[in-house]
């Protein structure tokens, strides 16, 4: 039996690390996400529940976190491995890999987001009730309301976050002349996430409005341009950046947890597996 090639990414480590990272950040920072959603809601913060029922929708978020993040990182690492390495196109490779990861992950993320955000904006209704009522009224396609607006939001976010995260890690590694530790990766992730969160907030506002829109309304058709125009007409530039501070705070802390936990779990798993792998030839 040959010794395992330690230069290859372990599929199990990527899936496990991604799943644990996604669950950790979504559960830990759920209240901030609720505040952000209610600030962006058409009804406004207080009419959507204010600070009451701050954990409404937690069940759907917790259920979908692990498979969503696992699928993202599996796709991200796979595309990075397939595309050319160590070239002047490295940032572009990271962008393509992140975009591919988001397109795949949104197949799980969007139904979870639809149920979660409706529960956050209607705190007296459970995630299960919202899931059943959505399917009954709109069919399975109702769970994918806002899929394209979510992808349109996530791809620019990932275009900024992941190349910046990889660049910061590489620069730090070169400076200290050894690979960054998970806690250092966490700091890099926080910086990258903060910048990405602030710049893509209008797309997030539009996505939230589309997901919360009444069936049959103009916004329910899912056109992000219509959502942006509607928000701007109602509240101007300020409306397009509704919830920007809790979003930036949430995603900055989330980026630190998400990417730090990911690197830590993957490194721990690979070290354990490689150290316990015995050559029995």
Secondary structure as GFF3:
##gff-version 3
##sequence-region A 1 281
A	DSSP	alpha_helix	11	28	.	.	.	ID=ss1
A	DSSP	alpha_helix	30	40	.	.	.	ID=ss2
A	DSSP	alpha_helix	58	82	.	.	.	ID=ss3
A	DSSP	alpha_helix	90	121	.	.	.	ID=ss4
A	DSSP	alpha_helix	127	138	.	.	.	ID=ss5
A	DSSP	alpha_helix	140	143	.	.	.	ID=ss6
A	DSSP	alpha_helix	147	176	.	.	.	ID=ss7
A	DSSP	alpha_helix	182	199	.	.	.	ID=ss8
A	DSSP	alpha_helix	201	212	.	.	.	ID=ss9
A	DSSP	three_ten_helix	219	221	.	.	.	ID=ss10
A	DSSP	alpha_helix	224	240	.	.	.	ID=ss11
A	DSSP	alpha_helix	244	276	.	.	.	ID=ss12
###
